[in-house]
Amino acid sequence: MAVHDNSGFATRKEPPTVALMGPVPNLPAEPDDDLDSYVGLDAGTAEERARARGWSTVRTLPPGAIITMEYLRGRIDFEVDEGTVKRCWRG
């Protein structure tokens, strides 16, 4: 409820309402995986292995691809050149 004082400006009688953030979600654990084990595999085999080991998202990228830097839990990224995984990282 706004009340006017002698200055002509409205002032609040009650404290402002504060919105609270929701709880932090319970995120699943990422696979405990040796990322170096994917380097040298062909892209199809690497993707099958990653999914079998529990990765929810598998992203295959060409060398030098421009990508965003957001971290996505449960994602594994492969840099693939001529059908072979050259580099691998989480998120």
LOMARFI-964997 format. One line per field, with one value per atom (N, C-alpha, C): x, y, z; atom name; residue in three letters; chain; residue number from 0. Coordinates in nm, 4 decimals. Atoms other than C-alpha are relative to their C-alpha. Example, Ala and Ser with C-alpha at 12.3 -4.5 7.8 and 13.67 -1.06 7.14 Angstrom:
xx: (0.0890	1.2300	0.0900	-0.0820	1.3670	-0.0770)
yy: (-0.1190	-0.4500	0.1200	-0.1190	-0.1060	0.1090)
zz: (0.0000	0.7800	0.0000	-0.0060	0.7140	0.0730)
atom: (N	CA	C	N	CA	C)
type: (ALA	ALA	ALA	SER	SER	SER)
mol: (A	A	A	A	A	A)
seq: (0	0	0	1	1	1)
//
This chain:
xx: (0.0848	0.0000	0.0898	-0.0799	0.1469	-0.0627	0.0434	0.1266	0.0816	-0.0719	0.2180	0.0451	-0.0490	0.4394	0.0043	-0.0025	0.5000	0.0826	-0.0844	0.7567	-0.0756	0.0770	0.4880	0.0333	-0.0363	0.6583	-0.0736	0.0670	0.4837	0.1035	-0.0868	0.6377	-0.0796	0.0662	0.5638	-0.0178	0.0272	0.4042	0.0523	-0.0422	0.4774	0.1335	-0.1251	0.8106	-0.0310	0.0249	0.8463	-0.0051	0.0075	0.7602	0.1258	-0.1219	1.0687	-0.0311	0.0193	1.0488	0.1215	-0.1085	1.2553	0.0263	-0.0351	1.4431	-0.0420	0.0349	1.3384	0.1218	-0.1118	1.5508	0.0899	-0.0938	1.8600	-0.0398	0.0426	1.7640	0.1055	-0.0885	1.9128	0.0484	-0.0502	2.1293	0.0630	-0.0608	2.2314	0.1516	-0.1458	2.5980	0.0372	-0.0486	2.7934	0.0721	-0.0723	2.9451	0.1456	-0.1413	3.2824	0.0715	-0.0470	3.4509	0.1392	-0.1328	3.8037	-0.0149	0.0236	3.7674	0.1082	-0.1077	4.1041	-0.0261	0.0268	3.9655	-0.0774	0.0752	3.7563	0.0894	-0.0897	4.0477	0.0546	-0.0462	4.1356	-0.1113	0.1135	3.7952	-0.0694	0.0826	3.5751	-0.1218	0.1059	3.2891	-0.1199	0.1159	3.0127	0.0230	-0.0343	3.1863	0.0074	-0.0117	3.2655	-0.1370	0.1342	2.9027	-0.0731	0.0647	2.7714	0.0560	-0.0641	3.0226	-0.0422	0.0376	2.9385	-0.1430	0.1394	2.5650	-0.0118	0.0029	2.6236	0.0560	-0.0606	2.8306	-0.0790	0.0890	2.5493	-0.0032	0.0062	2.6099	-0.1343	0.1337	2.2718	0.0054	-0.0148	2.3980	0.1405	-0.1290	2.6758	0.0048	-0.0105	2.7918	0.1288	-0.1134	3.0210	0.0235	-0.0348	3.2032	0.1209	-0.1192	3.4455	0.1102	-0.1080	3.7896	-0.0245	0.0137	3.7768	-0.1425	0.1403	3.3976	-0.0174	0.0321	3.2654	-0.1179	0.1042	3.0634	-0.0183	0.0231	2.9069	0.0750	-0.0808	3.0881	-0.0830	0.0796	2.7931	0.0287	-0.0239	2.8410	-0.1346	0.1227	2.5680	0.0324	-0.0256	2.5736	-0.0509	0.0393	2.5649	0.0343	-0.0370	2.7050	0.1481	-0.1378	3.0227	0.0170	-0.0280	3.1798	0.1186	-0.1078	3.3921	0.0383	-0.0494	3.6081	0.0395	-0.0183	3.6003	0.0568	-0.0624	3.8294	0.0146	-0.0038	3.7935	-0.0522	0.0675	3.5672	0.0619	-0.0698	3.8072	-0.0030	0.0005	3.7796	0.1433	-0.1333	4.0764	0.0119	0.0012	3.9720	-0.1367	0.1252	3.7057	-0.0022	0.0142	3.5685	-0.1438	0.1325	3.2761	-0.0716	0.0881	2.9846	-0.0168)
yy: (-0.1163	0.0000	0.1232	-0.1220	0.3358	0.1100	-0.1127	0.6359	0.1211	-0.1205	0.9938	0.0756	-0.0807	1.1912	0.1472	-0.1433	1.5687	0.0357	-0.0293	1.5433	-0.0185	0.0258	1.4349	-0.1336	0.1299	1.0999	-0.1103	0.1139	0.7722	-0.0838	0.0888	0.5521	-0.1256	0.1270	0.1915	-0.0114	0.0257	0.1037	-0.1387	0.1376	-0.2719	-0.0256	0.0351	-0.4288	-0.0619	0.0577	-0.5354	-0.1517	0.1449	-0.8899	-0.0503	0.0555	-1.0997	-0.1394	0.1323	-1.3938	-0.0867	0.0927	-1.6965	-0.0876	0.0916	-1.9116	-0.1405	0.1394	-2.2715	-0.0792	0.0829	-2.5549	-0.0393	0.0472	-2.6664	-0.1430	0.1359	-2.9749	-0.1036	0.1125	-3.3111	-0.0518	0.0381	-3.3599	-0.1382	0.1329	-3.7119	0.0115	0.0015	-3.7984	-0.0305	0.0307	-3.8014	-0.1342	0.1279	-4.1308	0.0176	0.0018	-4.2104	-0.0689	0.0530	-4.2533	0.0535	-0.0414	-4.2385	0.0608	-0.0670	-3.9777	-0.0308	0.0330	-4.0681	-0.1313	0.1299	-4.4141	0.0155	-0.0224	-4.2584	0.0466	-0.0531	-4.0988	-0.1161	0.1035	-4.3032	-0.0914	0.0826	-4.4754	0.0663	-0.0620	-4.4294	0.0612	-0.0798	-4.1861	-0.0854	0.0837	-4.4496	-0.0868	0.0838	-4.6813	0.0848	-0.0886	-4.3898	0.0414	-0.0400	-4.2749	-0.1154	0.1172	-4.6266	-0.0257	0.0245	-4.6704	0.1064	-0.1081	-4.3299	-0.0181	0.0206	-4.4009	-0.1213	0.1196	-4.7483	0.0293	-0.0352	-4.5884	0.1058	-0.0878	-4.3497	0.1454	-0.1397	-4.0256	0.0244	-0.0273	-3.8701	0.0753	-0.0754	-3.6424	-0.0216	0.0183	-3.7177	0.0987	-0.1018	-3.4301	-0.0234	0.0198	-3.4825	0.1287	-0.1278	-3.1782	-0.0152	0.0004	-3.1170	0.0837	-0.0811	-2.9719	0.1489	-0.1439	-2.5979	0.0521	-0.0440	-2.5869	0.1115	-0.1069	-2.2723	-0.0487	0.0514	-2.3781	0.0956	-0.0772	-2.2164	-0.0667	0.0509	-2.2592	-0.0432	0.0417	-2.3544	-0.1463	0.1366	-2.6686	-0.0694	0.0781	-2.9273	-0.1317	0.1210	-3.1972	-0.1220	0.1232	-3.5464	-0.0023	-0.0030	-3.4395	-0.0316	0.0256	-3.5748	0.0524	-0.0597	-3.3951	-0.0712	0.0590	-3.5531	0.0945	-0.0657	-3.3696	-0.1129	0.1103	-3.5968	0.0532	-0.0356	-3.5696	-0.1276	0.1148	-3.8089	-0.1268	0.1133	-4.0337	-0.0517	0.0467	-4.0711	0.1072	-0.0920	-3.9151	0.0449	-0.0571	-3.6810	0.0595	-0.0662	-3.5143	-0.0247	0.0266	-3.5638	0.0804	-0.0750	-3.3555	-0.0066	-0.0011	-3.3300	0.1307	-0.1141	-3.0949	0.0846)
zz: (0.0000	0.0000	0.0000	0.0108	-0.1052	0.0826	-0.0806	0.1244	-0.0452	0.0403	0.0267	0.1240	-0.1117	0.2612	-0.0439	0.0292	0.2689	-0.1227	0.1159	-0.0118	-0.1307	0.1217	-0.2567	-0.0644	0.0547	-0.3220	0.0751	-0.0621	-0.2573	0.0753	-0.0772	0.0109	0.0323	-0.0326	0.1018	0.1502	-0.1404	0.4309	0.0391	-0.0264	0.4081	-0.0702	0.0682	0.3221	-0.1374	0.1328	-0.0440	0.0065	0.0108	-0.1390	-0.0703	0.0580	-0.2148	-0.0528	0.0585	-0.4517	0.0315	-0.0298	-0.3528	-0.1209	0.1087	-0.6008	0.0378	-0.0228	-0.6403	0.0450	-0.0464	-0.5044	-0.1180	0.1011	-0.6936	-0.0356	0.0381	-0.8960	0.0363	-0.0256	-0.8140	-0.1346	0.1306	-1.1211	0.0054	0.0010	-1.2210	-0.0166	0.0132	-1.1998	-0.1441	0.1338	-1.5219	0.0037	0.0024	-1.6343	0.0423	-0.0375	-1.4797	-0.1158	0.1270	-1.8145	-0.0305	0.0449	-1.9577	-0.1391	0.1272	-2.2308	-0.1030	0.0938	-2.3830	-0.0738	0.0647	-2.4665	-0.1309	0.1238	-2.7458	-0.1150	0.1025	-2.9299	-0.0835	0.0930	-3.2390	-0.0489	0.0449	-3.2653	-0.1181	0.1034	-3.5674	0.0684	-0.0632	-3.4974	0.0411	-0.0327	-3.5077	0.1223	-0.1161	-3.2620	0.1263	-0.1159	-3.0306	0.0507	-0.0420	-3.0292	0.0675	-0.0613	-2.9576	0.1399	-0.1300	-2.6737	0.1016	-0.0910	-2.5239	0.0509	-0.0418	-2.5204	0.0925	-0.0854	-2.3719	0.1390	-0.1288	-2.0949	0.0762	-0.0743	-2.0017	-0.0399	0.0452	-2.1929	-0.0658	0.0540	-2.2689	-0.1324	0.1247	-2.5477	-0.0531	0.0661	-2.7956	-0.1160	0.1049	-3.0159	-0.0774	0.0899	-3.3153	-0.0765	0.0619	-3.4492	-0.0912	0.0841	-3.7338	0.0645	-0.0555	-3.6532	-0.0262	0.0150	-3.5924	0.0026	-0.0041	-3.5511	0.1031	-0.0938	-3.3874	0.0832	-0.0897	-3.0831	0.1175	-0.1212	-2.7796	0.1149	-0.1104	-2.4487	0.1205	-0.1156	-2.2282	0.0323	-0.0454	-2.0247	0.0128	-0.0077	-2.0718	0.0676	-0.0783	-1.8059	-0.0768	0.0677	-1.9571	-0.1483	0.1420	-2.2963	-0.0143	0.0375	-2.4497	-0.1427	0.1305	-2.7456	-0.0647	0.0774	-3.0171	-0.1129	0.1204	-3.2655	-0.0945	0.0938	-3.5694	-0.1312	0.1273	-3.8730	-0.0819	0.0905	-4.1665	0.0677	-0.0617	-3.9579	0.1281	-0.1202	-3.6625	0.1083	-0.1138	-3.3159	0.0271	-0.0235	-3.2699	0.1405	-0.1324	-2.9428	0.0625	-0.0721	-2.6748	0.1289	-0.1257	-2.3839	0.0499	-0.0642	-2.1422	-0.0288	-0.0030	-2.1747	-0.1167)
atom: (N	CA	C	N	CA	C	N	CA	C	N	CA	C	N	CA	C	N	CA	C	N	CA	C	N	CA	C	N	CA	C	N	CA	C	N	CA	C	N	CA	C	N	CA	C	N	CA	C	N	CA	C	N	CA	C	N	CA	C	N	CA	C	N	CA	C	N	CA	C	N	CA	C	N	CA	C	N	CA	C	N	CA	C	N	CA	C	N	CA	C	N	CA	C	N	CA	C	N	CA	C	N	CA	C	N	CA	C	N	CA	C	N	CA	C	N	CA	C	N	CA	C	N	CA	C	N	CA	C	N	CA	C	N	CA	C	N	CA	C	N	CA	C	N	CA	C	N	CA	C	N	CA	C	N	CA	C	N	CA	C	N	CA	C	N	CA	C	N	CA	C	N	CA	C	N	CA	C	N	CA	C	N	CA	C	N	CA	C	N	CA	C	N	CA	C	N	CA	C	N	CA	C	N	CA	C	N	CA	C	N	CA	C	N	CA	C	N	CA	C	N	CA	C	N	CA	C	N	CA	C	N	CA	C	N	CA	C	N	CA	C	N	CA	C	N	CA	C	N	CA	C	N	CA	C	N	CA	C	N	CA	C	N	CA	C	N	CA	C	N	CA	C	N	CA	C	N	CA	C	N	CA	C	N	CA	C	N	CA	C	N	CA	C	N	CA	C	N	CA	C	N	CA	C	N	CA	C	N	CA	C	N	CA	C	N	CA	C)
type: (MET	MET	MET	ALA	ALA	ALA	VAL	VAL	VAL	HIS	HIS	HIS	ASP	ASP	ASP	ASN	ASN	ASN	SER	SER	SER	GLY	GLY	GLY	PHE	PHE	PHE	ALA	ALA	ALA	THR	THR	THR	ARG	ARG	ARG	LYS	LYS	LYS	GLU	GLU	GLU	PRO	PRO	PRO	PRO	PRO	PRO	THR	THR	THR	VAL	VAL	VAL	ALA	ALA	ALA	LEU	LEU	LEU	MET	MET	MET	GLY	GLY	GLY	PRO	PRO	PRO	VAL	VAL	VAL	PRO	PRO	PRO	ASN	ASN	ASN	LEU	LEU	LEU	PRO	PRO	PRO	ALA	ALA	ALA	GLU	GLU	GLU	PRO	PRO	PRO	ASP	ASP	ASP	ASP	ASP	ASP	ASP	ASP	ASP	LEU	LEU	LEU	ASP	ASP	ASP	SER	SER	SER	TYR	TYR	TYR	VAL	VAL	VAL	GLY	GLY	GLY	LEU	LEU	LEU	ASP	ASP	ASP	ALA	ALA	ALA	GLY	GLY	GLY	THR	THR	THR	ALA	ALA	ALA	GLU	GLU	GLU	GLU	GLU	GLU	ARG	ARG	ARG	ALA	ALA	ALA	ARG	ARG	ARG	ALA	ALA	ALA	ARG	ARG	ARG	GLY	GLY	GLY	TRP	TRP	TRP	SER	SER	SER	THR	THR	THR	VAL	VAL	VAL	ARG	ARG	ARG	THR	THR	THR	LEU	LEU	LEU	PRO	PRO	PRO	PRO	PRO	PRO	GLY	GLY	GLY	ALA	ALA	ALA	ILE	ILE	ILE	ILE	ILE	ILE	THR	THR	THR	MET	MET	MET	GLU	GLU	GLU	TYR	TYR	TYR	LEU	LEU	LEU	ARG	ARG	ARG	GLY	GLY	GLY	ARG	ARG	ARG	ILE	ILE	ILE	ASP	ASP	ASP	PHE	PHE	PHE	GLU	GLU	GLU	VAL	VAL	VAL	ASP	ASP	ASP	GLU	GLU	GLU	GLY	GLY	GLY	THR	THR	THR	VAL	VAL	VAL	LYS	LYS	LYS	ARG	ARG	ARG	CYS	CYS	CYS	TRP	TRP	TRP	ARG	ARG	ARG	GLY	GLY	GLY)
mol: (A	A	A	A	A	A	A	A	A	A	A	A	A	A	A	A	A	A	A	A	A	A	A	A	A	A	A	A	A	A	A	A	A	A	A	A	A	A	A	A	A	A	A	A	A	A	A	A	A	A	A	A	A	A	A	A	A	A	A	A	A	A	A	A	A	A	A	A	A	A	A	A	A	A	A	A	A	A	A	A	A	A	A	A	A	A	A	A	A	A	A	A	A	A	A	A	A	A	A	A	A	A	A	A	A	A	A	A	A	A	A	A	A	A	A	A	A	A	A	A	A	A	A	A	A	A	A	A	A	A	A	A	A	A	A	A	A	A	A	A	A	A	A	A	A	A	A	A	A	A	A	A	A	A	A	A	A	A	A	A	A	A	A	A	A	A	A	A	A	A	A	A	A	A	A	A	A	A	A	A	A	A	A	A	A	A	A	A	A	A	A	A	A	A	A	A	A	A	A	A	A	A	A	A	A	A	A	A	A	A	A	A	A	A	A	A	A	A	A	A	A	A	A	A	A	A	A	A	A	A	A	A	A	A	A	A	A	A	A	A	A	A	A	A	A	A	A	A	A	A	A	A	A	A	A	A	A	A	A	A	A	A	A	A	A	A	A	A	A	A	A	A	A)
seq: (0	0	0	1	1	1	2	2	2	3	3	3	4	4	4	5	5	5	6	6	6	7	7	7	8	8	8	9	9	9	10	10	10	11	11	11	12	12	12	13	13	13	14	14	14	15	15	15	16	16	16	17	17	17	18	18	18	19	19	19	20	20	20	21	21	21	22	22	22	23	23	23	24	24	24	25	25	25	26	26	26	27	27	27	28	28	28	29	29	29	30	30	30	31	31	31	32	32	32	33	33	33	34	34	34	35	35	35	36	36	36	37	37	37	38	38	38	39	39	39	40	40	40	41	41	41	42	42	42	43	43	43	44	44	44	45	45	45	46	46	46	47	47	47	48	48	48	49	49	49	50	50	50	51	51	51	52	52	52	53	53	53	54	54	54	55	55	55	56	56	56	57	57	57	58	58	58	59	59	59	60	60	60	61	61	61	62	62	62	63	63	63	64	64	64	65	65	65	66	66	66	67	67	67	68	68	68	69	69	69	70	70	70	71	71	71	72	72	72	73	73	73	74	74	74	75	75	75	76	76	76	77	77	77	78	78	78	79	79	79	80	80	80	81	81	81	82	82	82	83	83	83	84	84	84	85	85	85	86	86	86	87	87	87	88	88	88	89	89	89	90	90	90)
//
